[in-house]
């Protein structure tokens, strides 16, 4: 006997609103750009796992 079929559900998708801003010089950025409230620099999502397999 075969395994039971997997129930499939449809999901509704929505676009995430975004906009592009041209930055010609670093002086146009806030002084705390790309820092966390605690002051550490970040470039990826904080709290990620070191064991991630991609």
C-alpha distance matrix in Angstrom:
0.0 3.8 6.8 9.0 11.8 15.0 17.9 20.7 24.2 27.4 30.3 33.9 35.9 39.7 42.1 43.9 47.7 49.6 53.0 54.7 58.1 60.2 61.8 64.7 65.9 64.6 67.4 65.5 62.7 63.1 64.3 61.2 58.7 55.4 56.3 54.5 56.5 57.2 58.7 56.3 55.5 51.9 50.1 46.5 44.8 46.2 43.9 41.4 39.7 41.0 37.6 36.1 34.2 34.8
3.8 0.0 3.8 6.5 8.6 11.7 14.8 17.4 21.1 24.1 26.9 30.5 32.4 36.1 38.4 40.3 44.0 46.0 49.3 51.0 54.3 56.4 58.1 61.0 62.2 60.9 63.7 61.9 59.1 59.5 60.8 57.8 55.2 52.0 52.9 51.3 53.4 54.1 55.5 53.1 52.2 48.5 46.7 43.1 41.4 43.0 40.8 38.3 36.7 38.1 34.7 33.0 31.0 31.5
6.8 3.8 0.0 3.8 6.4 8.8 12.1 14.9 18.4 21.6 24.2 27.9 29.8 33.4 35.8 37.5 41.2 43.2 46.6 48.3 51.6 53.8 55.4 58.4 59.5 58.1 60.8 58.9 56.1 56.4 57.7 54.5 52.0 48.8 49.6 47.9 49.9 50.6 52.1 49.7 49.0 45.4 43.6 40.0 38.1 39.6 37.4 35.0 33.5 35.1 31.8 30.1 28.4 29.0
9.0 6.5 3.8 0.0 3.8 6.5 9.1 12.3 15.6 19.0 21.7 25.4 27.6 31.3 33.9 35.7 39.4 41.6 45.1 47.1 50.4 52.8 54.5 57.6 58.8 57.4 60.0 57.9 55.1 55.3 56.7 53.6 51.1 48.1 48.9 47.0 48.8 49.8 51.5 49.3 48.6 45.0 43.3 39.6 37.6 39.1 37.0 34.8 33.7 35.6 32.6 30.7 29.3 29.7
11.8 8.6 6.4 3.8 0.0 3.8 6.3 8.9 12.5 15.6 18.5 22.2 24.3 28.1 30.7 32.7 36.3 38.6 42.0 44.0 47.4 49.9 51.7 54.8 56.1 55.0 57.5 55.4 52.7 53.0 54.6 51.6 49.0 46.0 47.1 45.4 47.3 48.5 50.0 47.9 46.9 43.3 41.4 37.8 35.9 37.7 36.0 33.7 32.8 34.9 32.0 29.7 28.2 28.2
15.0 11.7 8.8 6.5 3.8 0.0 3.8 6.2 9.6 12.9 15.4 19.1 21.1 24.8 27.4 29.2 32.9 35.1 38.6 40.6 44.0 46.5 48.2 51.4 52.7 51.4 53.9 51.8 49.0 49.3 50.9 47.9 45.3 42.4 43.4 41.7 43.6 44.8 46.3 44.2 43.3 39.7 37.9 34.3 32.3 34.1 32.4 30.2 29.6 31.8 29.1 26.7 25.4 25.3
17.9 14.8 12.1 9.1 6.3 3.8 0.0 3.8 6.6 10.1 12.8 16.4 18.9 22.6 25.5 27.4 31.0 33.5 37.1 39.4 42.8 45.5 47.4 50.7 52.0 50.8 53.1 50.8 48.1 48.3 50.1 47.0 44.5 41.8 42.8 41.0 42.7 44.2 45.8 44.0 43.2 39.5 37.8 34.3 32.1 34.0 32.5 30.6 30.4 32.9 30.5 28.0 27.1 26.8
20.7 17.4 14.9 12.3 8.9 6.2 3.8 0.0 3.8 6.7 9.6 13.2 15.6 19.3 22.1 24.3 27.8 30.4 33.9 36.2 39.6 42.3 44.3 47.6 49.1 48.1 50.4 47.9 45.4 45.8 47.8 44.9 42.2 39.6 40.9 39.3 41.1 42.8 44.2 42.5 41.4 37.7 35.8 32.4 30.4 32.6 31.5 29.5 29.6 32.2 30.0 27.2 26.2 25.4
24.2 21.1 18.4 15.6 12.5 9.6 6.6 3.8 0.0 3.8 6.4 9.9 12.7 16.3 19.4 21.6 25.0 27.8 31.4 33.9 37.3 40.2 42.3 45.7 47.2 46.2 48.3 45.7 43.3 43.5 45.6 42.8 40.2 37.8 39.1 37.5 39.1 41.0 42.5 41.0 39.9 36.4 34.6 31.3 29.1 31.3 30.5 28.9 29.4 32.2 30.4 27.5 26.9 26.0
27.4 24.1 21.6 19.0 15.6 12.9 10.1 6.7 3.8 0.0 3.8 6.8 9.5 13.2 16.3 18.8 22.1 24.9 28.4 31.0 34.5 37.4 39.7 43.0 44.8 44.0 46.1 43.3 41.1 41.5 43.9 41.2 38.4 36.3 37.8 36.5 38.1 40.3 41.6 40.2 38.9 35.4 33.4 30.3 28.3 30.9 30.5 28.9 29.8 32.6 31.1 27.9 27.4 26.0
30.3 26.9 24.2 21.7 18.5 15.4 12.8 9.6 6.4 3.8 0.0 3.8 6.3 9.9 13.1 15.3 18.6 21.5 25.1 27.8 31.2 34.2 36.4 39.8 41.5 40.6 42.6 39.8 37.5 37.9 40.2 37.6 34.9 32.8 34.4 33.0 34.6 36.9 38.1 36.9 35.7 32.2 30.3 27.4 25.3 27.8 27.7 26.3 27.6 30.5 29.4 26.2 26.0 24.5
33.9 30.5 27.9 25.4 22.2 19.1 16.4 13.2 9.9 6.8 3.8 0.0 3.8 6.8 10.3 12.8 15.8 18.9 22.4 25.4 28.8 31.9 34.3 37.7 39.5 38.9 40.7 37.7 35.6 36.0 38.6 36.2 33.4 31.7 33.4 32.3 33.7 36.3 37.4 36.4 35.1 31.7 29.9 27.3 25.3 28.0 28.3 27.2 29.0 31.9 31.2 27.9 27.9 26.1
35.9 32.4 29.8 27.6 24.3 21.1 18.9 15.6 12.7 9.5 6.3 3.8 0.0 3.8 6.8 9.4 12.6 15.5 18.9 21.8 25.2 28.2 30.6 34.1 35.9 35.3 37.2 34.2 32.2 32.8 35.5 33.2 30.3 28.6 30.6 29.7 31.4 34.1 34.9 33.8 32.2 28.9 26.9 24.4 22.8 25.7 26.4 25.3 27.2 30.0 29.6 26.1 26.2 24.1
39.7 36.1 33.4 31.3 28.1 24.8 22.6 19.3 16.3 13.2 9.9 6.8 3.8 0.0 3.8 6.4 9.1 12.3 15.7 18.8 22.1 25.3 27.8 31.3 33.2 32.7 34.4 31.2 29.4 30.0 32.9 30.8 27.9 26.6 28.7 28.0 29.6 32.5 33.2 32.4 30.8 27.6 25.7 23.7 22.1 25.1 26.3 25.5 27.9 30.6 30.7 27.3 27.6 25.4
42.1 38.4 35.8 33.9 30.7 27.4 25.5 22.1 19.4 16.3 13.1 10.3 6.8 3.8 0.0 3.8 6.2 8.9 12.2 15.1 18.6 21.6 24.2 27.6 29.6 29.4 31.1 28.0 26.3 27.2 30.2 28.4 25.3 24.1 26.6 26.3 28.1 31.1 31.3 30.5 28.6 25.5 23.4 21.8 20.7 24.0 25.6 24.7 27.3 29.8 30.2 26.7 27.1 24.6
43.9 40.3 37.5 35.7 32.7 29.2 27.4 24.3 21.6 18.8 15.3 12.8 9.4 6.4 3.8 0.0 3.8 6.3 10.0 13.1 16.2 19.5 21.7 25.3 26.9 26.4 28.0 24.9 23.0 23.7 26.6 24.7 21.7 20.6 23.0 22.7 24.4 27.5 27.7 27.1 25.2 22.3 20.4 19.0 17.9 21.0 23.0 22.4 25.4 27.9 28.7 25.4 26.2 23.9
47.7 44.0 41.2 39.4 36.3 32.9 31.0 27.8 25.0 22.1 18.6 15.8 12.6 9.1 6.2 3.8 0.0 3.8 7.1 10.6 13.5 17.0 19.4 23.0 24.9 24.6 25.9 22.6 21.1 21.9 25.1 23.6 20.7 20.3 22.8 22.9 24.4 27.7 27.7 27.4 25.5 23.0 21.2 20.4 19.7 22.6 25.0 24.8 27.9 30.3 31.4 28.3 29.2 26.8
49.6 46.0 43.2 41.6 38.6 35.1 33.5 30.4 27.8 24.9 21.5 18.9 15.5 12.3 8.9 6.3 3.8 0.0 3.8 7.0 10.0 13.4 15.7 19.3 21.2 21.0 22.5 19.2 17.8 19.1 22.3 21.1 17.9 17.7 20.6 21.3 23.0 26.3 25.7 25.4 23.2 20.8 18.9 18.7 18.5 21.6 24.4 24.1 27.4 29.4 30.8 27.7 28.7 26.1
53.0 49.3 46.6 45.1 42.0 38.6 37.1 33.9 31.4 28.4 25.1 22.4 18.9 15.7 12.2 10.0 7.1 3.8 0.0 3.8 6.6 10.0 12.7 16.2 18.4 18.7 20.0 16.6 15.8 17.6 21.0 20.5 17.2 17.7 20.8 22.1 23.8 27.1 26.1 25.9 23.5 21.5 19.6 20.1 20.5 23.5 26.5 26.3 29.6 31.4 33.0 30.0 30.9 28.3
54.7 51.0 48.3 47.1 44.0 40.6 39.4 36.2 33.9 31.0 27.8 25.4 21.8 18.8 15.1 13.1 10.6 7.0 3.8 0.0 3.8 6.6 9.5 12.7 15.2 15.9 17.5 14.3 13.9 16.3 19.6 19.5 16.1 16.7 20.2 22.0 24.1 27.1 25.6 25.2 22.4 20.7 18.5 19.6 20.7 23.7 27.0 26.6 29.8 31.1 33.0 30.1 30.9 28.1
58.1 54.3 51.6 50.4 47.4 44.0 42.8 39.6 37.3 34.5 31.2 28.8 25.2 22.1 18.6 16.2 13.5 10.0 6.6 3.8 0.0 3.8 6.3 9.7 12.0 12.9 14.1 10.7 10.9 13.6 17.0 17.5 14.3 15.7 19.1 21.3 23.2 26.1 24.3 24.3 21.6 20.5 18.7 20.4 21.7 24.3 27.9 27.8 31.1 32.3 34.5 31.9 32.9 30.3
60.2 56.4 53.8 52.8 49.9 46.5 45.5 42.3 40.2 37.4 34.2 31.9 28.2 25.3 21.6 19.5 17.0 13.4 10.0 6.6 3.8 0.0 3.8 6.3 9.3 11.1 12.6 9.7 10.8 14.1 17.1 18.2 15.1 16.7 20.2 22.9 24.9 27.6 25.3 25.2 22.1 21.3 19.4 21.6 23.5 26.0 29.6 29.4 32.6 33.3 35.6 33.1 34.0 31.2
61.8 58.1 55.4 54.5 51.7 48.2 47.4 44.3 42.3 39.7 36.4 34.3 30.6 27.8 24.2 21.7 19.4 15.7 12.7 9.5 6.3 3.8 0.0 3.8 5.7 7.3 9.0 6.5 7.8 11.4 14.0 15.5 12.7 14.6 18.0 21.0 23.1 25.4 22.8 22.8 19.8 19.5 18.1 20.7 22.8 25.0 28.7 28.7 31.9 32.4 35.0 32.8 34.0 31.5
64.7 61.0 58.4 57.6 54.8 51.4 50.7 47.6 45.7 43.0 39.8 37.7 34.1 31.3 27.6 25.3 23.0 19.3 16.2 12.7 9.7 6.3 3.8 0.0 3.8 7.1 8.6 7.4 9.7 13.4 15.4 17.5 15.1 17.1 20.3 23.6 25.7 27.7 24.8 24.8 21.7 21.8 20.4 23.3 25.7 27.8 31.5 31.5 34.4 34.6 37.3 35.2 36.2 33.7
65.9 62.2 59.5 58.8 56.1 52.7 52.0 49.1 47.2 44.8 41.5 39.5 35.9 33.2 29.6 26.9 24.9 21.2 18.4 15.2 12.0 9.3 5.7 3.8 0.0 3.8 5.3 5.7 7.8 11.3 12.5 15.1 13.2 15.5 18.3 21.8 23.7 25.5 22.3 22.4 19.5 20.2 19.3 22.6 25.1 26.7 30.4 30.7 33.6 33.7 36.6 34.9 36.2 34.0
64.6 60.9 58.1 57.4 55.0 51.4 50.8 48.1 46.2 44.0 40.6 38.9 35.3 32.7 29.4 26.4 24.6 21.0 18.7 15.9 12.9 11.1 7.3 7.1 3.8 0.0 3.8 5.3 5.6 8.6 9.2 11.6 9.9 12.3 14.8 18.4 20.3 21.8 18.6 18.7 15.9 17.0 16.5 20.0 22.4 23.6 27.4 27.9 30.9 31.0 34.0 32.6 34.2 32.3
67.4 63.7 60.8 60.0 57.5 53.9 53.1 50.4 48.3 46.1 42.6 40.7 37.2 34.4 31.1 28.0 25.9 22.5 20.0 17.5 14.1 12.6 9.0 8.6 5.3 3.8 0.0 3.8 5.4 7.6 8.2 11.4 10.8 13.9 15.8 19.2 20.5 22.1 19.0 19.9 17.6 19.1 19.2 22.6 24.7 25.6 29.3 30.2 33.4 33.7 36.9 35.5 37.3 35.5
65.5 61.9 58.9 57.9 55.4 51.8 50.8 47.9 45.7 43.3 39.8 37.7 34.2 31.2 28.0 24.9 22.6 19.2 16.6 14.3 10.7 9.7 6.5 7.4 5.7 5.3 3.8 0.0 3.8 6.7 9.0 11.6 10.3 13.6 15.9 19.0 20.2 22.4 19.7 20.6 18.3 19.2 19.0 22.0 23.8 25.1 28.8 29.7 33.0 33.6 36.7 35.0 36.7 34.8
62.7 59.1 56.1 55.1 52.7 49.0 48.1 45.4 43.3 41.1 37.5 35.6 32.2 29.4 26.3 23.0 21.1 17.8 15.8 13.9 10.9 10.8 7.8 9.7 7.8 5.6 5.4 3.8 0.0 3.8 6.4 8.2 6.5 9.8 12.1 15.2 16.5 18.8 16.1 17.0 14.7 15.6 15.6 18.6 20.2 21.3 25.1 26.1 29.5 30.2 33.3 31.7 33.6 31.9
63.1 59.5 56.4 55.3 53.0 49.3 48.3 45.8 43.5 41.5 37.9 36.0 32.8 30.0 27.2 23.7 21.9 19.1 17.6 16.3 13.6 14.1 11.4 13.4 11.3 8.6 7.6 6.7 3.8 0.0 3.8 5.4 5.3 9.1 10.3 13.0 13.6 16.0 13.6 15.1 13.7 15.0 15.9 18.7 19.8 20.3 24.0 25.5 28.9 29.9 33.1 31.8 34.1 32.7
64.3 60.8 57.7 56.7 54.6 50.9 50.1 47.8 45.6 43.9 40.2 38.6 35.5 32.9 30.2 26.6 25.1 22.3 21.0 19.6 17.0 17.1 14.0 15.4 12.5 9.2 8.2 9.0 6.4 3.8 0.0 3.8 5.7 9.1 9.3 12.2 12.7 14.3 11.4 13.1 12.0 14.2 15.8 18.8 20.1 20.0 23.6 25.3 28.5 29.2 32.6 31.7 34.2 33.1
61.2 57.8 54.5 53.6 51.6 47.9 47.0 44.9 42.8 41.2 37.6 36.2 33.2 30.8 28.4 24.7 23.6 21.1 20.5 19.5 17.5 18.2 15.5 17.5 15.1 11.6 11.4 11.6 8.2 5.4 3.8 0.0 3.8 6.4 5.7 8.4 9.1 10.9 8.2 9.9 9.2 11.2 13.2 15.9 16.8 16.4 19.9 21.9 25.2 26.1 29.5 28.7 31.3 30.5
58.7 55.2 52.0 51.1 49.0 45.3 44.5 42.2 40.2 38.4 34.9 33.4 30.3 27.9 25.3 21.7 20.7 17.9 17.2 16.1 14.3 15.1 12.7 15.1 13.2 9.9 10.8 10.3 6.5 5.3 5.7 3.8 0.0 3.8 5.6 8.8 10.6 12.7 10.2 10.8 8.8 9.7 10.8 13.5 14.8 15.2 19.0 20.3 23.7 24.6 27.9 26.6 29.0 27.8
55.4 52.0 48.8 48.1 46.0 42.4 41.8 39.6 37.8 36.3 32.8 31.7 28.6 26.6 24.1 20.6 20.3 17.7 17.7 16.7 15.7 16.7 14.6 17.1 15.5 12.3 13.9 13.6 9.8 9.1 9.1 6.4 3.8 0.0 3.8 6.8 9.8 11.5 9.3 8.6 6.1 6.0 7.1 9.8 11.2 11.7 15.4 16.6 19.9 20.8 24.0 22.8 25.3 24.2
56.3 52.9 49.6 48.9 47.1 43.4 42.8 40.9 39.1 37.8 34.4 33.4 30.6 28.7 26.6 23.0 22.8 20.6 20.8 20.2 19.1 20.2 18.0 20.3 18.3 14.8 15.8 15.9 12.1 10.3 9.3 5.7 5.6 3.8 0.0 3.8 6.6 7.8 5.6 5.5 4.5 6.0 8.8 10.9 11.6 10.8 14.3 16.2 19.5 20.5 23.9 23.2 26.0 25.5
54.5 51.3 47.9 47.0 45.4 41.7 41.0 39.3 37.5 36.5 33.0 32.3 29.7 28.0 26.3 22.7 22.9 21.3 22.1 22.0 21.3 22.9 21.0 23.6 21.8 18.4 19.2 19.0 15.2 13.0 12.2 8.4 8.8 6.8 3.8 0.0 3.8 5.3 5.2 5.5 6.5 7.0 10.2 11.1 10.6 9.0 12.1 14.6 18.0 19.5 22.8 22.2 25.4 25.3
56.5 53.4 49.9 48.8 47.3 43.6 42.7 41.1 39.1 38.1 34.6 33.7 31.4 29.6 28.1 24.4 24.4 23.0 23.8 24.1 23.2 24.9 23.1 25.7 23.7 20.3 20.5 20.2 16.5 13.6 12.7 9.1 10.6 9.8 6.6 3.8 0.0 3.8 5.4 7.7 9.7 10.8 14.0 14.8 13.7 11.7 14.3 17.3 20.6 22.3 25.6 25.2 28.5 28.6
57.2 54.1 50.6 49.8 48.5 44.8 44.2 42.8 41.0 40.3 36.9 36.3 34.1 32.5 31.1 27.5 27.7 26.3 27.1 27.1 26.1 27.6 25.4 27.7 25.5 21.8 22.1 22.4 18.8 16.0 14.3 10.9 12.7 11.5 7.8 5.3 3.8 0.0 3.8 5.9 9.1 10.9 14.5 15.3 14.5 11.8 13.8 17.0 19.8 21.2 24.6 24.8 28.3 28.7
58.7 55.5 52.1 51.5 50.0 46.3 45.8 44.2 42.5 41.6 38.1 37.4 34.9 33.2 31.3 27.7 27.7 25.7 26.1 25.6 24.3 25.3 22.8 24.8 22.3 18.6 19.0 19.7 16.1 13.6 11.4 8.2 10.2 9.3 5.6 5.2 5.4 3.8 0.0 3.8 6.6 9.3 13.0 14.7 14.8 12.6 15.2 17.9 20.7 21.5 25.1 25.2 28.5 28.6
56.3 53.1 49.7 49.3 47.9 44.2 44.0 42.5 41.0 40.2 36.9 36.4 33.8 32.4 30.5 27.1 27.4 25.4 25.9 25.2 24.3 25.2 22.8 24.8 22.4 18.7 19.9 20.6 17.0 15.1 13.1 9.9 10.8 8.6 5.5 5.5 7.7 5.9 3.8 0.0 3.8 6.5 10.2 11.8 12.4 10.2 12.7 15.0 17.6 18.1 21.8 21.9 25.1 25.3
55.5 52.2 49.0 48.6 46.9 43.3 43.2 41.4 39.9 38.9 35.7 35.1 32.2 30.8 28.6 25.2 25.5 23.2 23.5 22.4 21.6 22.1 19.8 21.7 19.5 15.9 17.6 18.3 14.7 13.7 12.0 9.2 8.8 6.1 4.5 6.5 9.7 9.1 6.6 3.8 0.0 3.8 7.1 9.6 11.1 10.0 13.2 14.6 17.3 17.5 21.2 20.9 23.7 23.4
51.9 48.5 45.4 45.0 43.3 39.7 39.5 37.7 36.4 35.4 32.2 31.7 28.9 27.6 25.5 22.3 23.0 20.8 21.5 20.7 20.5 21.3 19.5 21.8 20.2 17.0 19.1 19.2 15.6 15.0 14.2 11.2 9.7 6.0 6.0 7.0 10.8 10.9 9.3 6.5 3.8 0.0 3.8 5.8 7.5 7.3 10.7 11.6 14.5 15.0 18.4 17.7 20.4 19.9
50.1 46.7 43.6 43.3 41.4 37.9 37.8 35.8 34.6 33.4 30.3 29.9 26.9 25.7 23.4 20.4 21.2 18.9 19.6 18.5 18.7 19.4 18.1 20.4 19.3 16.5 19.2 19.0 15.6 15.9 15.8 13.2 10.8 7.1 8.8 10.2 14.0 14.5 13.0 10.2 7.1 3.8 0.0 3.8 7.0 8.5 11.8 11.5 14.3 14.7 17.7 16.3 18.5 17.5
46.5 43.1 40.0 39.6 37.8 34.3 34.3 32.4 31.3 30.3 27.4 27.3 24.4 23.7 21.8 19.0 20.4 18.7 20.1 19.6 20.4 21.6 20.7 23.3 22.6 20.0 22.6 22.0 18.6 18.7 18.8 15.9 13.5 9.8 10.9 11.1 14.8 15.3 14.7 11.8 9.6 5.8 3.8 0.0 3.8 6.2 9.0 8.2 11.2 12.1 14.8 13.1 15.5 14.6
44.8 41.4 38.1 37.6 35.9 32.3 32.1 30.4 29.1 28.3 25.3 25.3 22.8 22.1 20.7 17.9 19.7 18.5 20.5 20.7 21.7 23.5 22.8 25.7 25.1 22.4 24.7 23.8 20.2 19.8 20.1 16.8 14.8 11.2 11.6 10.6 13.7 14.5 14.8 12.4 11.1 7.5 7.0 3.8 0.0 3.8 6.4 6.3 9.9 11.9 14.4 12.7 15.5 15.1
46.2 43.0 39.6 39.1 37.7 34.1 34.0 32.6 31.3 30.9 27.8 28.0 25.7 25.1 24.0 21.0 22.6 21.6 23.5 23.7 24.3 26.0 25.0 27.8 26.7 23.6 25.6 25.1 21.3 20.3 20.0 16.4 15.2 11.7 10.8 9.0 11.7 11.8 12.6 10.2 10.0 7.3 8.5 6.2 3.8 0.0 3.8 5.7 9.2 11.3 14.2 13.5 16.8 17.2
43.9 40.8 37.4 37.0 36.0 32.4 32.5 31.5 30.5 30.5 27.7 28.3 26.4 26.3 25.6 23.0 25.0 24.4 26.5 27.0 27.9 29.6 28.7 31.5 30.4 27.4 29.3 28.8 25.1 24.0 23.6 19.9 19.0 15.4 14.3 12.1 14.3 13.8 15.2 12.7 13.2 10.7 11.8 9.0 6.4 3.8 0.0 3.8 6.6 9.3 11.8 11.7 15.4 16.5
41.4 38.3 35.0 34.8 33.7 30.2 30.6 29.5 28.9 28.9 26.3 27.2 25.3 25.5 24.7 22.4 24.8 24.1 26.3 26.6 27.8 29.4 28.7 31.5 30.7 27.9 30.2 29.7 26.1 25.5 25.3 21.9 20.3 16.6 16.2 14.6 17.3 17.0 17.9 15.0 14.6 11.6 11.5 8.2 6.3 5.7 3.8 0.0 3.8 6.6 8.8 8.1 11.6 12.7
39.7 36.7 33.5 33.7 32.8 29.6 30.4 29.6 29.4 29.8 27.6 29.0 27.2 27.9 27.3 25.4 27.9 27.4 29.6 29.8 31.1 32.6 31.9 34.4 33.6 30.9 33.4 33.0 29.5 28.9 28.5 25.2 23.7 19.9 19.5 18.0 20.6 19.8 20.7 17.6 17.3 14.5 14.3 11.2 9.9 9.2 6.6 3.8 0.0 3.8 5.3 5.7 9.5 11.6
41.0 38.1 35.1 35.6 34.9 31.8 32.9 32.2 32.2 32.6 30.5 31.9 30.0 30.6 29.8 27.9 30.3 29.4 31.4 31.1 32.3 33.3 32.4 34.6 33.7 31.0 33.7 33.6 30.2 29.9 29.2 26.1 24.6 20.8 20.5 19.5 22.3 21.2 21.5 18.1 17.5 15.0 14.7 12.1 11.9 11.3 9.3 6.6 3.8 0.0 3.8 5.7 8.9 11.2
37.6 34.7 31.8 32.6 32.0 29.1 30.5 30.0 30.4 31.1 29.4 31.2 29.6 30.7 30.2 28.7 31.4 30.8 33.0 33.0 34.5 35.6 35.0 37.3 36.6 34.0 36.9 36.7 33.3 33.1 32.6 29.5 27.9 24.0 23.9 22.8 25.6 24.6 25.1 21.8 21.2 18.4 17.7 14.8 14.4 14.2 11.8 8.8 5.3 3.8 0.0 3.8 6.4 9.6
36.1 33.0 30.1 30.7 29.7 26.7 28.0 27.2 27.5 27.9 26.2 27.9 26.1 27.3 26.7 25.4 28.3 27.7 30.0 30.1 31.9 33.1 32.8 35.2 34.9 32.6 35.5 35.0 31.7 31.8 31.7 28.7 26.6 22.8 23.2 22.2 25.2 24.8 25.2 21.9 20.9 17.7 16.3 13.1 12.7 13.5 11.7 8.1 5.7 5.7 3.8 0.0 3.8 6.4
34.2 31.0 28.4 29.3 28.2 25.4 27.1 26.2 26.9 27.4 26.0 27.9 26.2 27.6 27.1 26.2 29.2 28.7 30.9 30.9 32.9 34.0 34.0 36.2 36.2 34.2 37.3 36.7 33.6 34.1 34.2 31.3 29.0 25.3 26.0 25.4 28.5 28.3 28.5 25.1 23.7 20.4 18.5 15.5 15.5 16.8 15.4 11.6 9.5 8.9 6.4 3.8 0.0 3.8
34.8 31.5 29.0 29.7 28.2 25.3 26.8 25.4 26.0 26.0 24.5 26.1 24.1 25.4 24.6 23.9 26.8 26.1 28.3 28.1 30.3 31.2 31.5 33.7 34.0 32.3 35.5 34.8 31.9 32.7 33.1 30.5 27.8 24.2 25.5 25.3 28.6 28.7 28.6 25.3 23.4 19.9 17.5 14.6 15.1 17.2 16.5 12.7 11.6 11.2 9.6 6.4 3.8 0.0
